[in-house]
């Protein structure tokens, strides 16, 4: 099971150039909203 940081990096790498996601949205997409 990947660590939390690996999950974050994996998600953030898939954000298209020019697209903006808040920290809260990234957390929600990872299933850890808090």
Biopython code that builds the backbone (N, CA, C, O; Angstrom):
import numpy as np
from Bio.PDB.StructureBuilder import StructureBuilder

atoms = [
    (1, "UNK", "N", (0.860, -1.183, 0.000)),
    (1, "UNK", "CA", (0.000, 0.000, 0.000)),
    (1, "UNK", "C", (0.900, 1.238, 0.000)),
    (1, "UNK", "O", (1.777, 1.377, 0.853)),
    (2, "UNK", "N", (0.675, 2.127, -0.960)),
    (2, "UNK", "CA", (1.528, 3.309, -1.030)),
    (2, "UNK", "C", (1.334, 4.208, 0.187)),
    (2, "UNK", "O", (0.250, 4.276, 0.766)),
    (3, "UNK", "N", (2.402, 4.889, 0.556)),
    (3, "UNK", "CA", (2.326, 5.839, 1.655)),
    (3, "UNK", "C", (1.532, 7.070, 1.251)),
    (3, "UNK", "O", (1.242, 7.287, 0.075)),
    (4, "UNK", "N", (1.188, 7.867, 2.246)),
    (4, "UNK", "CA", (0.384, 9.059, 1.999)),
    (4, "UNK", "C", (1.075, 9.993, 1.003)),
    (4, "UNK", "O", (0.447, 10.470, 0.057)),
    (5, "UNK", "N", (2.363, 10.251, 1.215)),
    (5, "UNK", "CA", (3.080, 11.159, 0.311)),
    (5, "UNK", "C", (3.066, 10.649, -1.119)),
    (5, "UNK", "O", (2.896, 11.431, -2.054)),
    (6, "UNK", "N", (3.240, 9.361, -1.299)),
    (6, "UNK", "CA", (3.208, 8.782, -2.648)),
    (6, "UNK", "C", (1.848, 8.988, -3.292)),
    (6, "UNK", "O", (1.759, 9.285, -4.483)),
    (7, "UNK", "N", (0.788, 8.832, -2.510)),
    (7, "UNK", "CA", (-0.571, 9.037, -3.038)),
    (7, "UNK", "C", (-0.762, 10.491, -3.454)),
    (7, "UNK", "O", (-1.350, 10.774, -4.497)),
    (8, "UNK", "N", (-0.260, 11.412, -2.629)),
    (8, "UNK", "CA", (-0.382, 12.841, -2.955)),
    (8, "UNK", "C", (0.369, 13.143, -4.249)),
    (8, "UNK", "O", (-0.187, 13.763, -5.155)),
    (9, "UNK", "N", (1.632, 12.709, -4.344)),
    (9, "UNK", "CA", (2.429, 12.983, -5.542)),
    (9, "UNK", "C", (1.794, 12.376, -6.783)),
    (9, "UNK", "O", (1.795, 12.992, -7.848)),
    (10, "UNK", "N", (1.255, 11.179, -6.650)),
    (10, "UNK", "CA", (0.616, 10.520, -7.784)),
    (10, "UNK", "C", (-0.579, 11.331, -8.285)),
    (10, "UNK", "O", (-0.770, 11.491, -9.491)),
    (11, "UNK", "N", (-1.373, 11.837, -7.357)),
    (11, "UNK", "CA", (-2.540, 12.642, -7.734)),
    (11, "UNK", "C", (-2.110, 13.974, -8.338)),
    (11, "UNK", "O", (-2.620, 14.379, -9.382)),
    (12, "UNK", "N", (-1.184, 14.648, -7.691)),
    (12, "UNK", "CA", (-0.764, 15.978, -8.135)),
    (12, "UNK", "C", (-0.111, 15.919, -9.515)),
    (12, "UNK", "O", (-0.276, 16.839, -10.317)),
    (13, "UNK", "N", (0.623, 14.854, -9.795)),
    (13, "UNK", "CA", (1.245, 14.713, -11.127)),
    (13, "UNK", "C", (0.204, 14.629, -12.235)),
    (13, "UNK", "O", (0.494, 14.971, -13.382)),
    (14, "UNK", "N", (-0.994, 14.184, -11.910)),
    (14, "UNK", "CA", (-2.033, 14.033, -12.941)),
    (14, "UNK", "C", (-2.849, 15.308, -13.163)),
    (14, "UNK", "O", (-3.707, 15.339, -14.045)),
    (15, "UNK", "N", (-2.597, 16.353, -12.382)),
    (15, "UNK", "CA", (-3.324, 17.611, -12.575)),
    (15, "UNK", "C", (-2.776, 18.271, -13.845)),
    (15, "UNK", "O", (-1.574, 18.512, -13.949)),
    (16, "UNK", "N", (-3.650, 18.562, -14.802)),
    (16, "UNK", "CA", (-3.172, 19.166, -16.055)),
    (16, "UNK", "C", (-2.556, 20.547, -15.821)),
    (16, "UNK", "O", (-2.958, 21.275, -14.913)),
    (17, "UNK", "N", (-1.589, 20.886, -16.646)),
    (17, "UNK", "CA", (-0.955, 22.200, -16.579)),
    (17, "UNK", "C", (-2.028, 23.284, -16.711)),
    (17, "UNK", "O", (-2.873, 23.215, -17.603)),
    (18, "UNK", "N", (-1.995, 24.268, -15.840)),
    (18, "UNK", "CA", (-2.959, 25.360, -15.879)),
    (18, "UNK", "C", (-4.190, 25.121, -15.021)),
    (18, "UNK", "O", (-4.946, 26.056, -14.758)),
    (19, "UNK", "N", (-4.404, 23.891, -14.581)),
    (19, "UNK", "CA", (-5.548, 23.566, -13.720)),
    (19, "UNK", "C", (-5.154, 23.831, -12.270)),
    (19, "UNK", "O", (-4.013, 23.588, -11.875)),
    (20, "UNK", "N", (-6.088, 24.321, -11.494)),
    (20, "UNK", "CA", (-5.815, 24.645, -10.094)),
    (20, "UNK", "C", (-6.696, 23.796, -9.192)),
    (20, "UNK", "O", (-7.909, 23.720, -9.388)),
    (21, "UNK", "N", (-6.078, 23.154, -8.199)),
    (21, "UNK", "CA", (-6.817, 22.436, -7.165)),
    (21, "UNK", "C", (-6.350, 22.953, -5.813)),
    (21, "UNK", "O", (-5.156, 23.164, -5.603)),
    (22, "UNK", "N", (-7.279, 23.156, -4.909)),
    (22, "UNK", "CA", (-6.909, 23.579, -3.560)),
    (22, "UNK", "C", (-6.385, 22.383, -2.775)),
    (22, "UNK", "O", (-6.605, 21.232, -3.150)),
    (23, "UNK", "N", (-5.688, 22.676, -1.680)),
    (23, "UNK", "CA", (-5.225, 21.601, -0.799)),
    (23, "UNK", "C", (-6.418, 20.789, -0.308)),
    (23, "UNK", "O", (-6.350, 19.565, -0.204)),
    (24, "UNK", "N", (-7.512, 21.487, -0.008)),
    (24, "UNK", "CA", (-8.708, 20.801, 0.476)),
    (24, "UNK", "C", (-9.277, 19.844, -0.557)),
    (24, "UNK", "O", (-9.718, 18.747, -0.215)),
    (25, "UNK", "N", (-9.269, 20.252, -1.814)),
    (25, "UNK", "CA", (-9.790, 19.393, -2.887)),
    (25, "UNK", "C", (-8.890, 18.177, -3.089)),
    (25, "UNK", "O", (-9.376, 17.065, -3.294)),
    (26, "UNK", "N", (-7.583, 18.393, -3.030)),
    (26, "UNK", "CA", (-6.651, 17.269, -3.153)),
    (26, "UNK", "C", (-6.908, 16.275, -2.028)),
    (26, "UNK", "O", (-6.977, 15.068, -2.257)),
    (27, "UNK", "N", (-7.049, 16.790, -0.814)),
    (27, "UNK", "CA", (-7.304, 15.919, 0.341)),
    (27, "UNK", "C", (-8.611, 15.153, 0.162)),
    (27, "UNK", "O", (-8.674, 13.956, 0.442)),
    (28, "UNK", "N", (-9.652, 15.839, -0.304)),
    (28, "UNK", "CA", (-10.944, 15.182, -0.500)),
    (28, "UNK", "C", (-10.838, 14.078, -1.555)),
    (28, "UNK", "O", (-11.409, 13.000, -1.385)),
    (29, "UNK", "N", (-10.120, 14.341, -2.631)),
    (29, "UNK", "CA", (-9.951, 13.331, -3.676)),
    (29, "UNK", "C", (-9.189, 12.113, -3.166)),
    (29, "UNK", "O", (-9.384, 11.001, -3.657)),
    (30, "UNK", "N", (-8.321, 12.328, -2.181)),
    (30, "UNK", "CA", (-7.572, 11.219, -1.592)),
    (30, "UNK", "C", (-8.366, 10.503, -0.506)),
    (30, "UNK", "O", (-7.943, 9.466, 0.004)),
    (31, "UNK", "N", (-9.525, 11.068, -0.158)),
    (31, "UNK", "CA", (-10.355, 10.436, 0.865)),
    (31, "UNK", "C", (-9.950, 10.779, 2.285)),
    (31, "UNK", "O", (-10.319, 10.079, 3.228)),
    (32, "UNK", "N", (-9.190, 11.856, 2.438)),
    (32, "UNK", "CA", (-8.768, 12.306, 3.771)),
    (32, "UNK", "C", (-9.020, 13.815, 3.902)),
    (32, "UNK", "O", (-8.075, 14.603, 3.938)),
    (33, "UNK", "N", (-10.280, 14.205, 3.973)),
    (33, "UNK", "CA", (-10.615, 15.630, 3.940)),
    (33, "UNK", "C", (-10.121, 16.445, 5.132)),
    (33, "UNK", "O", (-10.186, 17.674, 5.102)),
    (34, "UNK", "N", (-9.638, 15.795, 6.165)),
    (34, "UNK", "CA", (-9.124, 16.571, 7.311)),
    (34, "UNK", "C", (-7.728, 16.195, 7.609)),
    (34, "UNK", "O", (-7.127, 16.739, 8.536)),
]
sb = StructureBuilder()
sb.init_structure("model")
sb.init_model(0)
sb.init_chain("A")
sb.init_seg("    ")
for serial, (resi, resn, name, xyz) in enumerate(atoms, 1):
    if name == "N":
        sb.init_residue(resn, " ", resi, " ")
    sb.init_atom(name, np.array(xyz, "f"), 0.0, 1.0, " ", f" {name:<3s}", serial, name[0])
structure = sb.get_structure()
